[in-house]
Amino acid sequence: MAYKTPVSVLVVIYTPDLQVLLLERADHSGYWQSVTGSCDPGESLRQTAVREVAEETGLDAESFKFRDWKMHNVFEIYAEWRHRYGPGVTHNTEHVFGLCLPEPLPVTLAPREHLDFVWLPWQEAAAKVFSWTNVAAIERLPDMAGKD
């Protein structure tokens, strides 16, 4: 089994009026999040973000306003997911990107990863996600979207 790299991306997908796309995890019903994923060996952070957006939503990030927010968070990996990482790995560094779509678009979910999706105003999205890093990223959206 190949272990996951403890370096990942989080991509906040949003619209100009600050609606945010959330995905419900298939492996933990009720856990809502933005697009996330670990870097593959040799892959840049941007390549990881583009790949994860395509895998999880069917969208081509490069076709829209897509930007590295130059933010990162270090967090303790949830115990239930630690087996995916090498022995002794307890923390992950997550890099945040933003993807602005012209309007709420339908997405094609990866059924093994997600059960459902919803577009919500950014405040409601921040209140719905389970991860503190995702909350922090969404709460920065009004400032970050102004830089597009």
C-alpha positions in Angstrom: 0.0 0.0 0.0 1.3 3.4 -0.9 1.0 6.0 1.8 -0.5 9.4 1.3 1.8 12.4 1.3 1.1 14.7 4.3 0.9 17.7 2.0 -2.5 18.6 0.5 -4.6 21.2 -1.1 -8.0 22.7 -0.2 -9.8 24.5 -3.1 -12.6 26.9 -2.2 -14.9 26.9 -5.3 -17.2 30.0 -5.3 -19.1 32.5 -7.4 -18.8 36.3 -7.7 -21.8 36.6 -5.3 -19.8 34.4 -2.8 -21.8 31.2 -3.0 -19.6 28.3 -2.1 -19.7 24.7 -3.4 -19.6 22.0 -0.7 -19.3 18.3 -1.1 -20.5 15.6 1.4 -17.9 12.9 2.1 -18.9 9.4 1.1 -16.7 7.9 3.9 -18.4 10.0 6.6 -21.9 11.1 5.9 -22.7 14.5 7.2 -19.1 15.8 6.8 -19.2 18.6 4.3 -16.1 20.2 2.8 -14.5 22.0 -0.1 -12.4 20.1 -2.6 -9.4 18.6 -0.9 -6.7 16.1 -1.8 -3.1 15.0 -1.1 -0.2 15.7 -3.5 1.0 12.8 -5.6 4.8 12.3 -5.7 6.4 14.8 -8.1 3.2 16.9 -8.4 3.2 20.6 -7.8 0.6 22.1 -5.5 -1.2 23.7 -8.5 -1.2 20.4 -10.4 -2.7 18.7 -7.3 -5.4 21.3 -7.0 -6.3 21.1 -10.7 -6.4 17.3 -10.6 -8.5 17.2 -7.4 -11.0 19.7 -8.8 -11.4 17.5 -11.9 -11.6 14.2 -10.0 -14.1 15.5 -7.4 -16.3 17.8 -9.6 -15.6 17.2 -13.2 -14.7 20.9 -13.6 -11.5 22.1 -15.4 -10.0 24.6 -12.9 -7.8 26.1 -15.6 -10.9 27.2 -17.5 -12.0 29.7 -14.7 -10.4 32.2 -12.4 -8.1 29.9 -10.4 -5.6 31.2 -7.9 -3.2 30.1 -5.2 -4.3 32.1 -2.1 -0.7 31.7 -0.6 -2.2 30.4 2.6 -1.4 27.1 4.4 -2.5 25.4 7.5 -0.9 22.6 9.6 -3.3 20.3 11.3 -3.4 17.0 13.1 -4.7 14.3 10.9 -7.9 12.8 12.3 -7.2 9.4 14.0 -9.7 7.6 11.8 -7.7 8.6 8.7 -4.1 8.3 10.0 -3.7 4.7 8.7 -3.5 6.3 5.2 -0.2 7.9 6.0 3.2 6.5 6.9 4.1 5.3 10.4 4.5 8.2 12.8 2.9 10.8 10.5 0.4 12.8 12.6 0.2 16.2 10.8 -0.6 17.5 7.4 0.2 20.8 5.7 -2.7 22.0 3.6 -2.4 24.7 0.9 -5.4 26.8 0.0 -6.5 27.8 -3.5 -9.6 29.6 -4.8 -11.6 28.9 -7.9 -14.2 31.4 -9.1 -17.0 30.2 -11.4 -19.3 32.6 -13.2 -22.4 31.0 -11.5 -23.3 27.9 -9.5 -22.6 25.1 -11.9 -23.7 21.5 -11.6 -20.8 19.1 -10.8 -20.1 15.5 -11.5 -19.3 13.8 -8.2 -16.8 10.9 -7.8 -19.2 8.4 -6.1 -16.5 6.8 -4.1 -15.5 10.2 -2.6 -18.8 12.2 -2.3 -22.5 11.6 -1.8 -23.9 15.1 -2.6 -23.1 18.7 -3.3 -24.7 22.0 -2.4 -24.1 25.7 -3.2 -24.5 27.9 -0.1 -23.9 31.6 0.7 -20.3 31.8 2.2 -21.5 32.3 5.8 -23.7 29.2 5.7 -20.9 27.2 4.0 -18.5 28.2 6.7 -20.9 27.1 9.4 -21.5 23.7 7.6 -18.0 22.4 7.0 -16.4 20.1 9.6 -12.8 21.2 9.3 -11.4 24.3 11.1 -9.1 24.9 8.1 -12.0 24.9 5.7 -13.9 27.3 8.0 -10.9 29.6 8.1 -10.5 29.5 4.3 -14.2 30.2 3.6 -14.2 33.1 6.2 -11.3 34.7 4.1 -13.4 34.5 0.9 -14.8 38.0 1.0 -11.2 39.4 1.1 -9.7 36.9 -1.3 -12.5 37.2 -3.9 -11.8 40.9 -4.0 -8.4 40.2 -5.4 -9.6 38.3 -8.5 
